């Protein structure tokens, strides 16, 4: 039997960072639907210990870690009698990330996923990246690390996965523009005045996608699309003026690539994260998923709109950052994480999210002296300073 065919019969080993979140759960769903093709080696989670334990037992993981040090006793007790090693805290998560598996699904939400993902890049063959904050906060350092370790990086965001496929056979000089699409979220047709009274429950009702709370709020403010533009800049080595986004309420087309000869390429699929996840798991092959192909006749029409920067000022802040990502990226991301967390805790209004971020960005200029965007410690220090400032500004609103 040819060596290539024999290799295909061997299950791919996989580590899932953030296995209890939406991306992690969908990843395990696909693994279960494709028996014999994957071997789960390690799983990490945060506070949902029952789910993490259930996953570990079901998929026979070798190592399980919780990021919450206080949950160690609970995790150890629930895994007693199982031949599964476990750990807790930052070092345990980094240990999981350092395991030499074929694939690492990097799905830890927020900048908390930065160090584990950088660790995985140095250890595994392929990183499936479902954490946009890594690139927003440390894009230059992140991509340099990928290059140094010759790691295959497959984006999992539906838009970037679509772009990855569209650009696979294209030379960089042929690319005129990359346009990402956004559903517009639950407040696409809501006035600026009405946005002042938006509730947490309303903001969590995304019209098309099933996602975690943080990314759902980011989608409602359109910050998610702004972060994705920054992510795309680094992933595909594009300039800020080569990147754009449009509102596409049906969420069928995920990206558009305009080429210099007037051609336009598009990637289409139903709004189900198992499509891009499956692509990252099977690359360069493809997995069969339960997602049905797009039926254009049934859909009837696909529509597009320009985003309203006045109503969605988070997007405007992100597009401003796009032109100065190395310094503003970690500040934008940190302030957004704190502001979204405060909104989810019902401490601030929906429109206050953008107000907090803008205040932090305007104030943080004084803290950038000597900042080195290629130094992880510098990035993390800027991140912490931005978080502290955001928290102080929140106190003034109470």
N, C-alpha and C positions, 0 to 999 in steps of 0.2 A: 504494500500500500504506500502511495507517495507520502512523503513526510508532511506536506501541507494538509492532506486529508486526515492523517493521523492526529495532527495537532488540533483539528477542529473537533475531534471526538473527546478531547480532554476538557473537563469542565473548567471554566475560568474561575479563578479565586477572586473574591471580592471583599472589600471592607466598606462599610456604610457608615459614614460620619453623619449623625443626625437621623438615625433610623426610625425614630418615633414620630417625626414630622411628616407632612404630607408627601414630600418627595421620597423620603425613606420608605414610607408605607407603600407608595406606588411602585417603587423599585422592587420591594419584596413581593408584591403582587405579581409582577412580571416574572420574577425568578421562580415563583411557585407555578406559574403557567407554563414554564419551560423547564420541566424536570430533567436533571442530568446535565444541564448546560452551565450551571453556576454552582460554586461551593462557597458558602458564606463563612468567612474566617473571623471577622470581627464586626461588632456593632457598638455604636455609642449613642447615648441619649442624654437627657438632662434630668427632669424631675418625674417623668412618667415611668416609674420603675415597673409597675405591673405589665405595661405594654412591652417594655424592653426585655423583661424576663420571658414573656410569652414568645416574643420573636426569637430570642436566643435558643429556647428549647425547641421550637418548631423547626428552625433552620439549622440546628446543631452547630451554632457558632462556637469557636474555640476561645474567644476572648470578648468580654463585654465590659464597657466602661460607662459610668455616669459622670457628667461634668460637675455634678453637685456633690461635694465632699461629704455633706451631711447625710446623703442617701446611701452611703457605703454599707452600713450595717443592714439596712433593709434589702439592698441588692444581694448581699452575700447570703442572707438568710433565705431569700426566695430562690436562690440558686443552689442551696445546700443539697447534697446528694447527686448533683449533676457534675459531669466532668467538664466544667466550663470555668476558666480562669476569669476573675473579675477585678476591677479596680475603680477608683473614684478620684475626682479632681482633675486639674489641668494636665498633670503629668500622665495620668492614665489615658486620657484622650489622645495625647501626643504619642503614647506608646502604641495605641491602636493604629494611629495614622502612620507610624513608622514601619508597620509590618509589610513585608515584601510580597504583596499580592498583585494579580494581573490588573485589577481595576480598583480604584477608590472612588466611590460616590461621595463627593464633598457637598453635603447638604445641611451643614450647621448654619443657622440663620445669623446674619449680622457679622460684625467684625470679630466676634468670638470664633468664627471659623477660619480666620486668617492664618494663625500659627499652625493649627492642625493641617490645613490644606498645603501650606508651604512645606511642612514636614512630609506629607504624602508625596508631593512632587519629587522629592529626593529619593523615595523608596519604591514607588510603584511604576508600572509600565504606562498605564493610562489613568488620567484623572478626569472624571466626569464632573464638570464644574456646575453646581447648582447654587452657588453663592456669589452673587454679583458684587457684594460689599468688599470682597477681597480685591477686586480690580478697581473699584471706586476709591478705596483707601490706599492701595499700594500697587497700582497698576504696573508701573515701571519695574519695581522690584520683583513683582510676581512673574511677569513675562520674562524677565532676565533669568529668573530661577528655572522656569520651564525650559528655556533655551540651553542653559548650562547643563541640565541633567537629561536633555534629549527626551523629555517626557511628552507623550501624546496628550493634548488637552482638547477635550470634546465639550463644548458648551451645552448645558441642559435647558436653559431658558428657551422657550419655544421659538422666540424671535431669533436668537443667536444660533440655535441649532438649525433653523431654516436658512439663515445666512451662510452658515458653514457649508451646508449642502449646495446652495446656489453658487458659492464662490470656489467650490472644490476644483474646477477645471479652468478657472479664470486667472489670467495674469494681473498683477496689481495695477499695471498701467491702463488696463481696460476698464477699471471700475470708476464710474463717475460719481455715483451716490448710492448709499445704503439707507433705505427707509424702513424703520421699524413701525409696526402697527400697534395700536392700543384700542381696547374696547371702548374706552371713555369712562368706564366704571359706572357705578350706580347714580352718579350726579352729572352725567353728560349734558342733560337738558335742564339742570337746576340753576336758577339765577344766583348771582353773587350774594344778594341779600338773603336768599333762602339758605345758602351754605352756612350762615351764621348759626342756624338752629339745627344743624344736622346732628343726629344722635349716633352713638356707638353702634347700636343695633342696625341702623340704616346703612352706615358705612361698611359694615361687615357683610352686606348682602350684595356680593358681586354678581353681575348678570350672567356671566359665562363660565368662569373658572372656579374650581374648588381649591382653595389655598389656605395657608396658615394665616393667623390674625395679622401679623406685621405686614406681610406682603399684600394682604387684602386692603389694608388701610393705605399703603403706598400706592396701590392701584386706584383707590378712590381719590387721592390727591393728585394723581398722575406723577408723583415722585418716582414711582417704579419705572416709568418710561424714561425719565431723566437719568436715573441710575443706569438703565440699560444702554442709553446712548454713550455714557462714559465707558461702560463695559465693552461696547462694540469698538470704541476707539482703540482700546488696547488689544482686544482679541484679533482684530483684523488690520492693525497698523494703519488706521485711517486718520485723516485730518478732521478737525471739528466741522469744517464747511462741507465735508463729504457725508455728513450724517444728518438725518432728518427723521421725523415721525409724523404719522397721520392717525386720526381716529378712524377706526374700522369696526363698527359696532358688532358685526357678525363674528369676529375673531376666527375667520377661516383662513385668510391670508396672513401669514406671520411676519413676512419680510418681503421687500421688493429691492431688487438690485438693478440700478440703471447703468448701462454700459455705454462706452463712448461712441458706438456705432448706432445708437438709438434703440437698441434692444433693451427689453426689461425682463428680468427673471423673477419668478415668484415661487415661494414654497407654501403649500396649502395642506391643511388637515383640520379635522374637527378639534375643538378646544378641549383636549384631553392630554394631560401631562405625560401619560404613558407612551405617547408617540415619540417625543424627544428623548425621554428616558430610555426607551427601547433602542433608539439609534445609538446613544452613547454606550449602552451595554454591549451591543452586538458589533459595533464598528470594527472592521469594514464590511461586515455582513449586516443582515437585518433580521429582526425577530418578528414573528407573527404576534399581533396584539388583538385584544377584543374590540378595538376601535374600528368602526366602519369607515370606508373611504367616503370622501365628500361627494354628496349628490347635488350637483349644481342646479339641476332642474327643480329639485325639491326646495332648495334654498331660494331660488327665484332671482335674487339680486344681491350684489355686494356693493356697499356704499362706503364713501370716504369723506372725511371732514377735516378742516384745519383745527388744531387745538386752540382753545381760548386761553392765552397766557395771562390775561387779567383775572379771570375766575380761578385759574389753577396756577397760582404763583409758585408753588413748589416746583413745577416743571420749568418755570422761568429761571428759578435759582439754579436748578440742575444744568440748564442749557448755558447759563453764565459760567458755571464751574467747568463745563466742557472745554472752554478755552484756556483754563488754567488748572488742569486736573491734579497736577503733582502737589500743589500746595493747598488748594481748596477742597480736593476730593475727600481726604480724611475728616476735614471739618464738617463738610456737608453731611457726610454719612453719620458721624457721631451725633451731631445735633438732631438729625432726623430720627435716629433710633430713640433718643431720649424723649423727643416731642411726641412721637407715635406711642411710646410706652405711657406717657402722661395722658394722652387722649384715650387710650384703651382703659386706663384706670379712672377715666371720667373726671380728670383734674383740670383739663383745659378744653376749649371748644375746638371744633374741626378747623376753623380758619386760623386758630392760634398756632397750629403746627407750623405753618409757613412763617408766621411772625417770629416764633422762637428761633427757627433756623436762620432767618435773615439777620436777626440781632447777633447771633453767635458768629456768623460769617463776617459781619462788619466789625466786630470787636476783636476777633482773633488775629488780625493783621499784626498786632504788637507781639504776638507769641511766635512768629515765624522766623525770627532772626536766627540764622545758623541752621535752620531745618534742612535735613538731608533726606530727600524722598527715597533714597536707596538704602537707608538704614532702618531696619525694623524697629529698633528701640525709639528712634526719632518719631516714626509714624505712630507708634503706640502712645508716646508721650503727648503728641498733638491730639490724638484721639481722646485721651483722658482729660486734657485741659478743656477741650471742646465740650465734653460731657459735663465736667464740673461747672463750666460757665452756663450751660443749658439748664442745669439743675438750680443754679443760683437765680437765673431769670424766672424759673418756674415759681420759686418762693415768693417773688415779688407780685405774682399774680394771685396768690392765695388770699 
